[in-house]
Amino acid sequence: MNIYALNLRLDQKKCSYKDLAELLGISRSSLYRKLSGQTDFTCTEIAGIRQHLALTDTALIEIFFHNNPV
């Protein structure tokens, strides 16, 4: 996961981690575990993030399927 690319998109949309957790229907602690790589995002969660942040295919791959360290 490329956390830096995700944070950039969140900043552009003025979306906080709290907002993102609420959007996904999960707790902030669950979100932090996903962001740190302790647990994985579900397909439904990735789809929700994609829709909310209006991510292109390229951006989606860059964020979720890139092997950058957290």
C-alpha distance (Angstrom), angle and dihedral (degrees) to the residues before:
residue distance angle dihedral
M1 . . .
N2 3.76 . .
I3 3.80 101.8 .
Y4 3.80 91.8 177.9
A5 3.80 92.7 59.3
L6 3.81 90.7 47.0
N7 3.80 92.0 49.5
L8 3.79 90.2 50.7
R9 3.80 90.8 53.9
L10 3.79 92.0 45.6
D11 3.82 90.7 51.0
Q12 3.81 90.8 49.7
K13 3.81 90.2 53.6
K14 3.82 92.2 40.8
C15 3.80 88.3 -122.9
S16 3.81 119.2 150.8
Y17 3.79 127.1 -154.5
K18 3.81 86.9 -106.0
D19 3.81 89.9 55.4
L20 3.79 91.3 46.7
A21 3.81 92.9 49.9
E22 3.81 90.3 50.2
L23 3.81 90.9 48.2
L24 3.80 90.1 52.9
G25 3.80 93.8 43.0
I26 3.80 93.7 -122.1
S27 3.79 134.4 115.8
R28 3.78 121.1 -97.5
S29 3.80 89.7 -114.2
S30 3.81 89.9 55.6
L31 3.80 89.4 49.6
Y32 3.80 91.7 50.7
R33 3.81 90.4 51.0
K34 3.80 89.2 52.8
L35 3.80 92.9 46.7
S36 3.80 91.4 50.1
G37 3.79 92.3 49.7
Q38 3.80 95.9 -113.7
T39 3.82 89.5 120.3
D40 3.79 132.4 13.8
F41 3.77 130.7 -112.7
T42 3.79 113.3 -113.5
C43 3.79 120.9 -123.0
T44 3.81 88.8 -109.2
E45 3.81 91.5 52.9
I46 3.80 92.2 48.8
A47 3.80 89.9 49.1
G48 3.82 90.4 50.5
I49 3.79 92.1 50.1
R50 3.79 90.7 46.5
Q51 3.79 92.0 52.5
H52 3.82 95.6 43.4
L53 3.81 94.1 47.8
A54 3.83 93.9 36.6
L55 3.80 91.4 -127.3
T56 3.78 120.8 -172.0
D57 3.80 120.1 -137.3
T58 3.79 89.1 -100.2
A59 3.81 93.4 50.5
L60 3.80 91.4 46.6
I61 3.80 91.4 53.3
E62 3.81 91.8 44.5
I63 3.81 92.1 53.4
F64 3.79 104.6 37.5
F65 3.78 105.7 24.1
H66 3.78 102.8 37.8
N67 3.78 119.4 105.4
N68 3.80 99.2 -132.6
P69 3.78 116.3 139.2
V70 3.80 115.3 -106.2
